[in-house]
């Protein structure tokens, strides 16, 4: 596997484009589903949170922001985005922020003191803390995805004009544009900023597979610094592990693109189907379906270098997963379970409210999780050790 540039193919170009268009709607839905962690991130954008503070004193948090609500947790506060805007509740269930605006397909994520909400297919983007709106943006085109790093810098991927023309706009933590690049070919799925704000990695589809394009932020040239092509493969998400190393999650493998050099396959699951994933620092969990055998499958936990920590078979549907510190929390069709990184299961306190009806789990700490549905977020606690 190499990072050389794929030359243009003149022959059968029309046929390939037609095939790509036919698969486009199905794949984009599946990719966004995984990227935003709707089945497990998170966006995600979702489900890829790094919470560290428990601090929730109530048993249920109720929100009123319209339909299709999504949730994120950060430092004792829970935010929700819906079709009528965003809302934040503190640890006791009291509202600390509300910003009404229209969205059709809301999404939300968080990072180091900031939430970011956006409208997939629309133009609205909001960056906010627990108590105030920091940046309000109407994007120049239809929003495909948004990401924010630990420094509060964020980038917005938009589709502008006809065909597959996509653009990525980078903003600093004050909401000012610092960089913008327009991709002439290949649909742009997502973009990520390095922890030091120096590099931008853009993930897009090509006629032959997937591509990660790297740009230097603030450089005086518009040409990419490096291209990594995965021929015949579909990358659904990318995450910076360091200032120069990027982890790529494809539909059949984990790939480390290290120091802008060739990609190395850390773990291959070509005989399985990717059902979902969640990531917290060096800790990664994968839900893999067995082809043709129901919807249960396996869950694996791995370090970012590909080392397998745990591997279990589940016999019930996995609805959502969320990782935090050294724990993995899995929401299945019959309830919620706490695991450590080796996938040893812990009991849930008997006096907790049921997670029945929940559609997503958000890890708050190793002892606390939010089981969220379209109206509220129920707090579920791990049983205290005796």
Secondary structure, 3 states (H helix, E strand, C coil): CCCCCCCCCCCCHHHHHHHHHHHHHHHHHHHHHHHECCCCCECCCCCCCCCCCCCCCCCEEECCCCCCCEEEEECCEEEEEECCEEEEECCCCCEEEEEECCCCCEEEEEECCEEEEEECCCCEEEEECCCCEEEEEECCCEEEEEEECCCCCEEEEEECCCCCCEEEEEECCCCCEEEEEEECCCCEEEEEECCCCCEEEEEEECCCEEEEEEEECCCCCCCCCEEEEEECCCEEEEEECCCCCEEEEECCEEEEECCCCCEEEEEECCCEEEEEEEEECCEEEEEEEECCCCCCCEEEEEECCCCEEEEEECCCCEEEEEEECCEEEEEECCEEEEEECCCCEECECCCCCCCCCCCEEEECCCCEEEEECCCEEEEEEECCCC
